[in-house]
Amino acid sequence: MADPISRSLHERALRRIPGGVNSPVRAFRAVGGEPVYVSRAEGPYLWGADGTRYIDYVGSWGPMVLGHAHPAILRAITEAAAMGTSYGAPTEREVLFAEALCEAVPSMEKVRLCSSGTEACMSALRLARGFTGRDKVLKFEGCYHGHADFLLVKAGSGAATFGVPDSAGVPEAAARNTLTARFNDLDAVRAIFAAQGSEIAAVIVEPVVGNMGCVPPAPGFLEGLRALCTEHGALLVLDEVMTGFRLARGGAQAVFGVTPDLTTLGKIVGGGLPLAAFGGRAEIMDRLAPLGPVYQAGTLSGNPVATAAGLATLSLLTPDLYVTLERIGARLEAGLRDAARAAGATVTVQRVGAMWTVFFTDGPVRSWDDARGADTKAFARWHQGMLKRGVYLPPSQWEAAFHSVTHDDAVLDATLAAAAEAFGEARG
C-alpha cells in the first residue's frame, strides 16, 4: 500500500484528474493499491512523498539509461533554460541534434523533430501513406505505438492492462484501414500481403516489444518483414521509441541488422524531457511540408531545452556504456531466475539488453496470446512484495522494466534479495 502522504495526494488527484493519473498505467489498478507519489530521483533511486527510497526499474518508462538527474544533463538543461525556454523558431541546437541522430542511425538520412512517441508514430505513418498513395497500415497484436485513433487496435501497454485493447471513442472508419497480425508470425503477415499487399502503405513494429512485456523477435522475423515490404512496395517502420539508444547506439536495427524505411524515436533521445523524432530515406522525408504535400507541425518541436538535454545524453552514450548495461542485465536475468527457482515460483525471465520482464508463466513469451496467458494475480503479489521491500517495478505484467548504468552491484544485491522473498509471497 502507498504511504499516507501518497494516499492523501491520490485522494486529491481523484477529485480533479480522471482516475487520479495523467497516464493510465500509473494508477496501479493492475497490481492493487495506490500509486507512490514521487518527490525526487537520483541515480537508480526514486524517493516517495514520505521520503521512502526505492530502487527504480521504471526509469520514466525507458529514458533514464544514464540514471536520474545526471549532472551533465542537468547542467545542459539549466544553461539552455537561462536563454529562454521556447522560441517557436529554428535554432543551431536542433541542427546539431538532427545531425547527431542521423550519424547514430544511418537509415535516417533526414529527420523531423516532434514532442512525443505518439506524435512520431502518427506522423511517420501519415508520411508513409502520403509517399505510397496507399491507405492501409499493418501492426501487431500487443504492440503499442501511441494513442492516435487508427493505432488503438489490438494495442498493448496500458490498453491491455485494463482489458480493453480497442479504445472507446475511436470511430470505426478510423480503424478500418488498420490491419493486425500476431507478433512473430511471419506466415500470417505473408497471407495478409498476398491478399492486400497492393493496398498496404506500411508495416509498423516494435523490433523488441516492450508494451506486452519484453518480447524479442524470433530469428528471421524482422528480416522477413523487410523482404515482404520491399517485395510489395510498402514501407517498413521500426518503432524504436523504446529500443532506440537503449539496446545500442544505433538502436535495435543495428543489433538485428535490419534497415527500415522510417524510424520513430523518443524517450532516451530527449534525456528525460518531451522530445521525439521520426526519420528515414531523404526521398520519403522530402514529402513532408514545406517541401511536399504531407503536413506535420508542432509549436514545441525542436524545443531548445529539450534538444539541449538530448544532445547531452547522446554525447554520453559510449560503447563502454552498453557493455555495462549488458553486464547489469545479465546479472539481473540470472539472479531473478535463480531466486524464482529457489522460491518455487514459476516464471519466465525475458531480456534484451537493458529491458526485461518477469512473466509469471511457464515457457517463452513470443506473442500477445502468450503474454496475456501469464498469471497477472501472481505478478501483482510479486509487485506488492517488491514495493514493500523498496523496489519500484512497472505496475503491470505487460510493461517492460528498464535498468540504467547506475544500477551497481550493491543495488543489484538489494534487488535480488528482495526478489527472493517476494517470489515466495507471489505463489499465494
TINUTOR-47143 format. One record per residue (C-alpha): z, y, x. Coordinates in Angstrom, 2 decimals, always signed. Example, Ala and Ser with C-alpha at 12.3 -4.5 7.8 and 13.67 -1.06 7.14 Angstrom:
! residues 2
+---------+---------+---------+
:      c3 :      c2 :      c1 :
+---------+---------+---------+
:   +7.80 :   -4.50 :  +12.30 :
:   +7.14 :   -1.06 :  +13.67 :
+---------+---------+---------+
***
This chain:
! residues 428
+---------+---------+---------+
:      c3 :      c2 :      c1 :
+---------+---------+---------+
:   +0.00 :   +0.00 :   +0.00 :
:   -0.62 :   +3.56 :   +1.12 :
:   +2.19 :   +5.74 :   +2.41 :
:   +3.92 :   +8.09 :   -0.09 :
:   +2.07 :  +11.18 :   +1.17 :
:   -1.33 :   +9.47 :   +0.85 :
:   -0.37 :   +8.19 :   -2.60 :
:   +0.57 :  +11.72 :   -3.71 :
:   -2.67 :  +13.16 :   -2.31 :
:   -4.65 :  +10.45 :   -4.09 :
:   -2.99 :  +11.23 :   -7.41 :
:   -4.01 :  +14.87 :   -6.97 :
:   -7.53 :  +13.86 :   -5.94 :
:   -7.94 :  +11.70 :   -9.04 :
:   -7.49 :  +14.79 :  -11.18 :
:  -10.34 :  +16.71 :   -9.51 :
:  -12.64 :  +14.20 :   -7.75 :
:  -14.28 :  +11.26 :   -9.56 :
:  -12.33 :   +8.18 :   -8.51 :
:  -10.41 :  +10.39 :   -6.11 :
:  -13.02 :   +9.96 :   -3.38 :
:  -16.28 :  +11.52 :   -2.23 :
:  -17.89 :   +8.19 :   -1.34 :
:  -17.13 :   +5.12 :   -3.48 :
:  -16.09 :   +2.51 :   -0.90 :
:  -13.27 :   +4.79 :   +0.27 :
:  -11.41 :   +4.11 :   -2.99 :
:  -10.11 :   +0.73 :   -1.66 :
:  -10.81 :   -0.92 :   -5.02 :
:  -12.41 :   -3.92 :   -3.32 :
:   -9.25 :   -4.64 :   -1.32 :
:   -6.48 :   -3.29 :   -3.55 :
:   -4.01 :   -0.49 :   -3.11 :
:   -4.77 :   +3.13 :   -2.45 :
:   -6.68 :   +4.71 :   +0.44 :
:   -4.97 :   +6.03 :   +3.55 :
:   -5.49 :   +9.78 :   +3.82 :
:   -6.31 :  +10.63 :   +7.42 :
:   -4.83 :  +13.65 :   +9.16 :
:   -6.40 :  +13.34 :  +12.62 :
:   -8.15 :  +10.96 :  +15.02 :
:   -8.44 :  +10.47 :  +18.77 :
:   -9.99 :   +7.70 :  +20.85 :
:   -9.66 :   +4.38 :  +18.98 :
:   -6.96 :   +5.69 :  +16.62 :
:   -6.54 :   +7.35 :  +13.25 :
:   -3.31 :   +8.89 :  +12.01 :
:   -2.40 :   +8.74 :   +8.34 :
:   -0.97 :  +11.66 :   +6.39 :
:   +2.57 :  +10.41 :   +7.11 :
:   +1.94 :  +10.18 :  +10.86 :
:   +1.36 :   +6.38 :  +10.99 :
:   -1.11 :   +5.43 :  +13.73 :
:   -3.90 :   +2.94 :  +13.02 :
:   -6.42 :   +1.20 :  +15.27 :
:   -9.71 :   +2.25 :  +13.74 :
:  -12.64 :   -0.14 :  +13.26 :
:  -14.49 :   +2.05 :  +10.76 :
:  -15.37 :   +4.80 :  +13.23 :
:  -16.59 :   +7.12 :  +10.46 :
:  -18.86 :   +4.20 :   +9.43 :
:  -20.55 :   +3.98 :  +12.81 :
:  -20.92 :   +7.35 :  +14.58 :
:  -17.87 :   +7.16 :  +16.83 :
:  -19.31 :   +4.95 :  +19.55 :
:  -17.51 :   +7.13 :  +22.15 :
:  -14.25 :   +7.19 :  +20.22 :
:  -12.83 :  +10.03 :  +18.17 :
:  -12.52 :  +13.59 :  +19.47 :
:  -14.37 :  +13.07 :  +22.75 :
:  -13.66 :  +16.17 :  +24.89 :
:  -17.31 :  +16.81 :  +25.81 :
:  -18.41 :  +16.68 :  +22.19 :
:  -15.57 :  +18.92 :  +21.02 :
:  -16.47 :  +21.39 :  +23.76 :
:  -20.14 :  +21.40 :  +22.72 :
:  -19.21 :  +21.96 :  +19.07 :
:  -16.80 :  +24.79 :  +19.91 :
:  -19.27 :  +26.59 :  +22.14 :
:  -22.08 :  +26.28 :  +19.60 :
:  -19.93 :  +27.39 :  +16.67 :
:  -18.88 :  +30.52 :  +18.56 :
:  -22.55 :  +31.62 :  +18.47 :
:  -22.88 :  +31.12 :  +14.71 :
:  -22.74 :  +28.05 :  +12.51 :
:  -26.14 :  +28.18 :  +10.80 :
:  -29.31 :  +30.20 :  +11.19 :
:  -31.95 :  +28.63 :   +8.99 :
:  -34.35 :  +29.34 :  +11.85 :
:  -35.76 :  +27.43 :  +14.86 :
:  -33.59 :  +27.07 :  +17.97 :
:  -34.11 :  +25.85 :  +21.52 :
:  -31.43 :  +23.22 :  +20.98 :
:  -33.35 :  +21.46 :  +18.21 :
:  -36.38 :  +21.26 :  +20.51 :
:  -34.23 :  +19.72 :  +23.25 :
:  -32.75 :  +17.31 :  +20.73 :
:  -36.16 :  +16.24 :  +19.41 :
:  -37.33 :  +15.67 :  +22.98 :
:  -34.25 :  +13.57 :  +23.74 :
:  -34.75 :  +11.42 :  +20.64 :
:  -38.40 :  +10.77 :  +21.38 :
:  -37.63 :   +9.94 :  +25.02 :
:  -34.99 :   +7.42 :  +23.95 :
:  -37.03 :   +5.83 :  +21.14 :
:  -40.64 :   +5.59 :  +22.39 :
:  -42.05 :   +4.56 :  +18.98 :
:  -41.22 :   +8.09 :  +17.81 :
:  -43.92 :  +10.40 :  +19.11 :
:  -42.75 :  +13.14 :  +16.76 :
:  -39.53 :  +13.59 :  +14.81 :
:  -38.23 :  +15.68 :  +11.92 :
:  -34.52 :  +16.51 :  +11.67 :
:  -32.52 :  +16.41 :   +8.46 :
:  -28.87 :  +16.11 :   +7.45 :
:  -28.12 :  +12.56 :   +6.24 :
:  -29.34 :   +8.98 :   +6.43 :
:  -30.17 :   +9.10 :   +2.73 :
:  -32.41 :  +12.10 :   +3.31 :
:  -34.06 :  +10.48 :   +6.34 :
:  -34.94 :   +7.26 :   +4.47 :
:  -36.09 :   +9.06 :   +1.34 :
:  -38.30 :  +11.38 :   +3.38 :
:  -39.72 :   +8.62 :   +5.58 :
:  -40.81 :   +6.62 :   +2.54 :
:  -42.32 :   +9.66 :   +0.84 :
:  -44.26 :  +10.20 :   +4.05 :
:  -45.35 :   +6.54 :   +4.11 :
:  -46.66 :   +6.85 :   +0.58 :
:  -48.44 :  +10.09 :   +1.39 :
:  -50.00 :   +8.65 :   +4.53 :
:  -51.22 :   +5.39 :   +2.96 :
:  -52.05 :   +6.68 :   -0.52 :
:  -50.09 :   +3.74 :   -1.97 :
:  -47.06 :   +3.72 :   -4.27 :
:  -45.07 :   +0.54 :   -3.70 :
:  -42.21 :   +0.01 :   -1.26 :
:  -40.68 :   -3.32 :   -0.28 :
:  -36.97 :   -3.52 :   +0.54 :
:  -34.50 :   -6.37 :   +0.94 :
:  -31.65 :   -7.51 :   -1.26 :
:  -28.34 :   -6.26 :   +0.11 :
:  -29.90 :   -3.59 :   +2.33 :
:  -28.80 :   -0.05 :   +1.60 :
:  -30.99 :   +2.89 :   +2.55 :
:  -29.14 :   +5.74 :   +0.86 :
:  -28.81 :   +6.75 :   -2.76 :
:  -32.31 :   +8.00 :   -3.56 :
:  -33.25 :   +6.75 :   -7.03 :
:  -36.02 :   +4.38 :   -6.01 :
:  -33.88 :   +2.76 :   -3.28 :
:  -30.93 :   +1.84 :   -5.51 :
:  -32.47 :   -1.51 :   -6.37 :
:  -30.51 :   -4.56 :   -5.23 :
:  -28.72 :   -2.36 :   -2.72 :
:  -25.76 :   -3.49 :   -0.67 :
:  -22.80 :   -1.49 :   +0.58 :
:  -20.75 :   +0.42 :   -1.99 :
:  -23.06 :   -0.52 :   -4.84 :
:  -22.48 :   -4.20 :   -4.11 :
:  -18.75 :   -3.70 :   -3.68 :
:  -18.48 :   -2.70 :   -7.32 :
:  -20.77 :   -5.46 :   -8.54 :
:  -23.45 :   -3.01 :   -9.73 :
:  -26.35 :   -3.28 :   -7.30 :
:  -28.57 :   -1.18 :   -9.60 :
:  -27.13 :   +2.24 :  -10.41 :
:  -26.96 :   +3.73 :  -13.88 :
:  -28.92 :   +6.96 :  -14.08 :
:  -31.93 :   +5.56 :  -12.23 :
:  -34.95 :   +5.75 :  -14.54 :
:  -36.94 :   +2.55 :  -14.90 :
:  -40.03 :   +4.44 :  -13.81 :
:  -38.35 :   +5.45 :  -10.53 :
:  -37.63 :   +1.83 :   -9.62 :
:  -40.87 :   +0.33 :  -10.92 :
:  -42.63 :   +0.60 :   -7.58 :
:  -39.75 :   -0.83 :   -5.55 :
:  -40.23 :   -4.49 :   -4.66 :
:  -37.42 :   -6.66 :   -3.30 :
:  -37.23 :   -9.81 :   -1.21 :
:  -34.49 :  -11.92 :   +0.32 :
:  -33.50 :  -10.81 :   +3.81 :
:  -34.62 :  -13.30 :   +6.48 :
:  -37.03 :  -14.97 :   +4.01 :
:  -40.43 :  -14.33 :   +5.57 :
:  -42.19 :  -16.73 :   +3.19 :
:  -41.09 :  -14.58 :   +0.24 :
:  -42.49 :  -11.49 :   +1.95 :
:  -45.79 :  -13.27 :   +2.62 :
:  -46.03 :  -14.17 :   -1.07 :
:  -45.44 :  -10.57 :   -2.12 :
:  -48.08 :   -9.30 :   +0.28 :
:  -50.51 :  -11.96 :   -0.88 :
:  -50.11 :  -10.72 :   -4.45 :
:  -49.71 :   -6.96 :   -3.94 :
:  -50.47 :   -6.16 :   -0.31 :
:  -53.09 :   -3.53 :   -1.07 :
:  -50.51 :   -1.56 :   -3.11 :
:  -47.62 :   -1.61 :   -0.61 :
:  -47.13 :   +1.61 :   +1.33 :
:  -44.18 :   +0.45 :   +3.44 :
:  -41.60 :   -2.18 :   +4.18 :
:  -38.17 :   -0.72 :   +4.94 :
:  -35.48 :   -2.86 :   +6.53 :
:  -32.18 :   -2.59 :   +8.38 :
:  -33.11 :   -4.54 :  +11.54 :
:  -29.50 :   -5.71 :  +11.68 :
:  -27.98 :   -5.36 :   +8.25 :
:  -24.65 :   -3.56 :   +8.08 :
:  -24.43 :   -2.98 :   +4.35 :
:  -23.71 :   -6.55 :   +3.29 :
:  -21.62 :   -7.07 :   +6.37 :
:  -23.18 :   -7.64 :   +9.77 :
:  -26.20 :   -9.90 :   +9.25 :
:  -28.66 :  -10.31 :  +12.14 :
:  -32.37 :  -11.01 :  +11.70 :
:  -33.49 :  -14.62 :  +12.04 :
:  -35.73 :  -15.31 :  +15.05 :
:  -39.24 :  -14.15 :  +14.21 :
:  -38.28 :  -12.27 :  +11.03 :
:  -38.80 :   -8.72 :  +12.28 :
:  -41.89 :   -9.78 :  +14.23 :
:  -43.25 :  -11.37 :  +11.04 :
:  -42.71 :   -8.15 :   +9.10 :
:  -44.55 :   -6.24 :  +11.81 :
:  -47.51 :   -8.62 :  +11.63 :
:  -47.71 :   -8.53 :   +7.83 :
:  -47.59 :   -4.75 :   +7.71 :
:  -50.34 :   -4.50 :  +10.32 :
:  -52.49 :   -7.06 :   +8.50 :
:  -52.21 :   -5.32 :   +5.13 :
:  -52.24 :   -1.67 :   +6.24 :
:  -48.62 :   -0.98 :   +5.27 :
:  -46.13 :   +0.89 :   +7.43 :
:  -43.04 :   -0.78 :   +8.88 :
:  -39.99 :   +1.47 :   +8.58 :
:  -36.90 :   +0.48 :  +10.55 :
:  -33.74 :   +1.97 :   +9.09 :
:  -31.77 :   +2.49 :  +12.28 :
:  -29.25 :   +4.88 :  +10.74 :
:  -26.58 :   +2.34 :  +11.66 :
:  -28.13 :   +0.47 :  +14.60 :
:  -29.75 :   +3.40 :  +16.38 :
:  -27.91 :   +4.17 :  +19.66 :
:  -25.23 :   +1.62 :  +18.71 :
:  -26.96 :   -1.59 :  +19.76 :
:  -28.85 :   +0.06 :  +22.61 :
:  -30.08 :   +3.50 :  +23.60 :
:  -33.45 :   +2.59 :  +22.10 :
:  -31.88 :   +1.03 :  +19.02 :
:  -32.45 :   -2.41 :  +17.52 :
:  -36.19 :   -2.05 :  +18.09 :
:  -35.52 :   -2.07 :  +21.83 :
:  -33.23 :   -5.09 :  +21.52 :
:  -35.66 :   -7.15 :  +19.43 :
:  -38.92 :   -5.83 :  +20.88 :
:  -40.43 :   -4.70 :  +17.58 :
:  -42.34 :   -1.42 :  +17.27 :
:  -42.12 :   +0.26 :  +13.85 :
:  -44.43 :   +2.90 :  +12.43 :
:  -41.47 :   +5.02 :  +11.34 :
:  -37.78 :   +5.03 :  +12.28 :
:  -34.83 :   +6.60 :  +10.50 :
:  -31.75 :   +7.67 :  +12.45 :
:  -28.34 :   +9.08 :  +11.60 :
:  -24.64 :   +8.56 :  +12.34 :
:  -24.42 :   +8.44 :  +16.18 :
:  -27.21 :  +10.98 :  +16.67 :
:  -25.01 :  +13.65 :  +15.04 :
:  -21.98 :  +12.98 :  +17.21 :
:  -19.83 :  +12.91 :  +14.07 :
:  -21.48 :  +15.87 :  +12.36 :
:  -24.02 :  +15.72 :   +9.49 :
:  -27.33 :  +15.16 :  +11.27 :
:  -30.14 :  +12.64 :  +10.86 :
:  -33.80 :  +12.25 :  +11.73 :
:  -36.95 :  +10.33 :  +10.97 :
:  -39.91 :   +9.94 :  +13.27 :
:  -42.88 :   +7.86 :  +14.28 :
:  -46.51 :   +7.98 :  +15.31 :
:  -47.90 :  +11.50 :  +15.57 :
:  -50.78 :  +10.81 :  +13.16 :
:  -48.25 :   +9.85 :  +10.48 :
:  -45.76 :  +12.63 :  +11.18 :
:  -48.52 :  +15.24 :  +11.12 :
:  -48.94 :  +14.58 :   +7.39 :
:  -45.68 :  +16.47 :   +6.86 :
:  -45.74 :  +20.10 :   +5.72 :
:  -46.61 :  +22.58 :   +7.09 :
:  -49.40 :  +20.55 :   +8.76 :
:  -50.05 :  +18.15 :   +5.90 :
:  -49.54 :  +17.62 :   +2.17 :
:  -46.21 :  +15.72 :   +2.24 :
:  -43.40 :  +18.17 :   +1.54 :
:  -39.96 :  +17.91 :   +3.10 :
:  -37.47 :  +20.68 :   +3.85 :
:  -33.77 :  +21.43 :   +4.31 :
:  -31.69 :  +24.55 :   +4.87 :
:  -29.35 :  +22.83 :   +7.33 :
:  -31.99 :  +20.72 :   +9.09 :
:  -31.53 :  +21.11 :  +12.86 :
:  -28.19 :  +22.86 :  +12.37 :
:  -27.16 :  +24.42 :  +15.72 :
:  -23.62 :  +23.00 :  +15.73 :
:  -24.77 :  +19.51 :  +14.74 :
:  -27.54 :  +19.42 :  +17.34 :
:  -25.04 :  +20.53 :  +19.98 :
:  -22.82 :  +17.56 :  +19.09 :
:  -25.85 :  +15.27 :  +19.03 :
:  -27.11 :  +16.35 :  +22.45 :
:  -23.65 :  +15.97 :  +23.96 :
:  -23.40 :  +12.47 :  +22.53 :
:  -26.84 :  +11.35 :  +23.72 :
:  -26.07 :  +12.59 :  +27.23 :
:  -23.10 :  +10.21 :  +27.42 :
:  -24.88 :   +7.03 :  +26.27 :
:  -25.39 :   +5.40 :  +29.67 :
:  -26.35 :   +1.77 :  +30.45 :
:  -22.75 :   +1.12 :  +31.54 :
:  -21.53 :   +2.19 :  +28.10 :
:  -23.47 :   -0.61 :  +26.43 :
:  -22.15 :   -3.13 :  +28.94 :
:  -18.63 :   -2.03 :  +27.99 :
:  -19.36 :   -2.23 :  +24.27 :
:  -20.69 :   -5.77 :  +24.67 :
:  -17.64 :   -6.86 :  +26.66 :
:  -15.32 :   -5.48 :  +23.99 :
:  -17.36 :   -7.06 :  +21.22 :
:  -17.44 :  -10.47 :  +22.88 :
:  -13.68 :  -10.48 :  +23.32 :
:  -13.11 :   -9.41 :  +19.71 :
:  -15.50 :  -12.03 :  +18.38 :
:  -13.93 :  -14.88 :  +20.33 :
:  -10.39 :  -13.70 :  +19.66 :
:  -10.91 :  -13.37 :  +15.91 :
:  -12.42 :  -16.86 :  +15.74 :
:   -9.51 :  -18.33 :  +17.69 :
:   -6.93 :  -16.51 :  +15.57 :
:   -8.51 :  -17.69 :  +12.32 :
:   -8.75 :  -21.26 :  +13.56 :
:   -5.11 :  -21.28 :  +14.63 :
:   -4.07 :  -19.95 :  +11.21 :
:   -6.20 :  -22.46 :   +9.33 :
:   -8.35 :  -19.74 :   +7.78 :
:  -12.00 :  -20.47 :   +7.01 :
:  -14.08 :  -17.59 :   +8.34 :
:  -17.41 :  -16.82 :   +9.94 :
:  -17.44 :  -14.05 :  +12.55 :
:  -20.85 :  -12.38 :  +12.94 :
:  -21.57 :   -9.76 :  +15.57 :
:  -24.49 :   -7.95 :  +17.11 :
:  -23.41 :   -5.63 :  +19.92 :
:  -20.81 :   -3.16 :  +18.67 :
:  -21.00 :   -4.05 :  +14.97 :
:  -19.33 :   -7.09 :  +13.41 :
:  -17.90 :   -8.66 :  +10.27 :
:  -15.37 :  -11.35 :   +9.48 :
:  -16.76 :  -13.19 :   +6.44 :
:  -14.36 :  -15.42 :   +4.53 :
:  -16.89 :  -18.18 :   +4.15 :
:  -17.91 :  -21.40 :   +5.88 :
:  -21.21 :  -21.21 :   +7.70 :
:  -23.55 :  -18.41 :   +8.77 :
:  -24.43 :  -15.49 :   +6.50 :
:  -28.17 :  -14.89 :   +6.57 :
:  -28.82 :  -13.08 :   +3.27 :
:  -27.24 :  -11.26 :   +0.35 :
:  -26.91 :  -14.58 :   -1.50 :
:  -24.80 :  -15.89 :   +1.39 :
:  -22.77 :  -12.68 :   +1.68 :
:  -21.81 :  -12.48 :   -1.98 :
:  -20.64 :  -16.09 :   -1.79 :
:  -17.83 :  -15.05 :   +0.58 :
:  -14.23 :  -15.10 :   -0.66 :
:  -13.56 :  -11.43 :   -1.36 :
:   -9.98 :  -12.11 :   -2.51 :
:   -9.14 :  -13.70 :   +0.83 :
:  -10.76 :  -10.76 :   +2.61 :
:   -8.66 :   -8.36 :   +0.54 :
:   -5.46 :  -10.18 :   +1.53 :
:   -6.53 :  -10.09 :   +5.18 :
:   -7.39 :   -6.41 :   +4.95 :
:   -3.96 :   -5.65 :   +3.46 :
:   -2.29 :   -7.69 :   +6.19 :
:   -4.17 :   -5.87 :   +8.91 :
:   -3.48 :   -2.45 :   +7.42 :
:   +0.27 :   -3.00 :   +7.23 :
:   +0.13 :   -4.01 :  +10.91 :
:   -1.68 :   -0.81 :  +11.85 :
:   -5.32 :   -1.95 :  +11.94 :
:   -7.77 :   +0.03 :   +9.81 :
:  -10.81 :   -2.01 :   +8.73 :
:  -13.70 :   -1.29 :   +6.36 :
:  -12.25 :   -1.75 :   +2.85 :
:  -14.93 :   -4.19 :   +1.71 :
:  -16.10 :   -7.67 :   +2.69 :
:  -19.62 :   -6.27 :   +2.68 :
:  -19.28 :   -3.48 :   +5.22 :
:  -19.73 :   -3.91 :   +8.96 :
:  -16.92 :   -2.94 :  +11.31 :
:  -17.50 :   -0.93 :  +14.49 :
:  -15.74 :   -0.59 :  +17.81 :
:  -16.02 :   +2.10 :  +20.47 :
:  -15.74 :   +2.17 :  +24.24 :
:  -12.16 :   +3.42 :  +23.82 :
:  -11.02 :   +0.09 :  +22.35 :
:   -9.46 :   -1.05 :  +25.61 :
:   -7.64 :   -4.30 :  +26.37 :
:   -4.31 :   -3.04 :  +25.07 :
:   -5.95 :   -2.06 :  +21.78 :
:   -7.68 :   -5.45 :  +21.55 :
:   -4.42 :   -7.27 :  +22.29 :
:   -2.74 :   -5.44 :  +19.40 :
:   -5.69 :   -6.08 :  +17.11 :
:   -5.81 :   -9.81 :  +17.78 :
:   -2.03 :  -10.20 :  +17.45 :
:   -2.24 :   -8.53 :  +14.03 :
:   -5.22 :  -10.67 :  +13.07 :
:   -3.42 :  -13.90 :  +13.91 :
:   -0.60 :  -13.06 :  +11.47 :
:   -2.89 :  -11.59 :   +8.80 :
:   -5.16 :  -14.65 :   +8.76 :
:   -2.15 :  -16.75 :   +7.80 :
:   -1.48 :  -14.46 :   +4.85 :
:   -5.13 :  -14.43 :   +3.83 :
:   -5.05 :  -18.12 :   +2.97 :
:   -3.00 :  -17.19 :   -0.12 :
+---------+---------+---------+
***
